[in-house]
Every structure is written in C-alpha cells, then in structure tokens.
Amino acid sequence: MKLCTIVGARPQFIKAAALSRCIQATSDLDEVLVHTGQHYDANMSDIFFSELDIPKPKYHLQVGGGTHGENTGRMIERIERVLLDEKADCLIVYGDTNSTLAGAIAASKLALPIAHVEAGLRSYNRKMPEEINRILTDHVSHFLFTPTDLATQNLLQEGIDAKRIQQVGDLMLDAALFYQNKAQPVGELKIDKDFIICTFHRAENINDETRFSNIINALNIVGKDIKVVIPLHPRTKKMLTKMNVNFNHLIFIEPVGYLQMIWLLKQCVLVVTDSGGLQKEAFFFGKPCVTTRNETEWVELVDYGANRLVGSDPEKIILAIQEMYFQTIVFCNKFYGEGFAADRIVEELRKHN
C-alpha cells in the first residue's frame, strides 16, 4: 500500500515523526511525504526534519504566505497533481491546519481514501479556521483516528459511522515518550529553573490588537517577579514590531525545535500558551498550563485541573499564573492512551492493504 502523507506545520512534523517511524518498520507499507510549505520559516520547519529523523519530503510545494483562501487553493491544486502522479492508495492528514483541509479536499475529489489522524476534536468556536478545517476533514475521511473518548463521541454525535472510527490514542504522547531522553538545552537561554515558558500564535490573539496587548501586558507584569521565556513565532514577532506595547520584563528567544521544547518543558514550572499541542505536552511532562483562549479542544485537561482557560483578560491571566505556579500535576495515561497510537494506526491501515 502506498501512503501519501501531507504535513505543513510544527505539530504535524512531530506526529509524522512518530507514525513514519512505525510505517518504515512495516514491509508492506510505503510512504511518500509531501510538505506544503505552510510553515516556511527554517526554525519552524527544517529543524524538525533533521532532529526528528523524519524522511526528507519527496515533494515540497512551497505554498506559504497569503490569505487562508489563497493558501488552501494553491495547496489543493498542487496536492492533486502529486496524488495523480504518485497513484497513492491512501492519503494521511494530521490535525486541523489549512494543509489538512487542502489534502482532504484534493483526495476526496479523486475518490481516494483519507486517513485523518487526530479526528473528532471540537472547540465549538466556528470563528476559528482550525475548527472549520477539522469538521470538513472529518466528514470526508474514510479512516478517523481519534485521540480521546470525547473526540470519538463527537464524531458519533455528528452521525459518522462507527465503523470508520478508531480510537488509537495521541501521537503526541508517542513522540514525547520516544524523544524525552533526547532533549537539548537552549544555548541562548542562561536560566535553567523557575521560569515560565510561553507561546502564542493563533490568529484570534495575534490579529486582535486589544487581545494581543492584554496578553503581552499581563505577561510583562508577571515578568517583574517571574522569568517569562517566549520563543517568538514569526507571526507574533511581526505584531510586536508593529505595536507600541511594553515588554521590557519578558525574555524573547528564537523559535525552538522539538527537542529544545522538550528541554524547556522539563525545566520550566508552568506553561502559558494558545497552542493546542503544547497544552498536552505540558501535561505529559507534569507541568500546569494556562491557556489564553476562551475554549479548548482538550477539555479533559481543564476538568482534571491541569489546564485553566483565561482568554485574554489580564486579571485572569495574572491570577491563574499566580494560583497554578508550582502546582503539582500528576500525569496519567487515562486520557491519551499509553503511547502506542502509531502502532494502532498502522495495524488498522494494513487491514485494508
């Protein structure tokens, strides 16, 4: 069976590393990797392929920049050509990016089976591009690989045939367990304890000047007493240069690779983020998380007390950080499986070989 895998953004590189390693160990599966170029900054893309030993993409579509519609449209056209040339038997897409949706649309038009990894997640906020991407992808996919009980229930409630759904666990946990002993220090960072790691990049926070200012100012207040380290996403960096906001108490560093992020997660005492993946990664390494969004797809972590939603309200952000700082989070594998999601996905795909 020839599998065509679409990736384009940081979380997808990490998930692909876990699954590709399992595919390579299987003699009757062959994988062609396609990088859309959605993340085209070297620090957000190239580093992941080298450090995670992901096979070099056979195709790099170099689609980056532009609006959501422009990006998605160009991707659909170029992915379709790859699928026709490669005569793939199945398309694999991850998560909820524009690359995910573009791959699903291109494959569905060719009546090619689609495997959606991390299916069934819902924030119930349709203003988020990611929410639209994941819903549309789920409803055209043949294989729906869910990470959690709630994700499975979401699909069933939407009328998707249970035979198409396989709950396999979370590939991000597979990756965290495999790479945790390969963590690499961040050379430019001179502190190694009692700091907060913070990332934010979502359009809802970056494109709204009020939300952006509220978040950055709240973090700057916290930074007077607690070290706040922020790896700068290109989109965040661009907004910082445009706005007159006070951030003299924050520590900015360049974007980091996955192995360096694992090191930061191991060393820090708390995570502040709007990233879906980092909410889980904080939990994997036993660190409390404060999420600068009004909702999350990973509601089980909020219910468990490992994560707190604060939106962009400065007072809520500061209070949540103060209350969760040094809080002990006990990792348990009842939410995301035991780290064998890749094996279960490969086993299911091979049944249809």
Order of alpha helices (4+ residues) and beta strands (2+ residues): beta-alpha-beta-alpha-beta-alpha-beta-alpha-beta-alpha-beta-alpha-beta-alpha-beta-alpha-alpha-beta-alpha-beta-alpha-beta-alpha-beta-alpha-beta-alpha-alpha
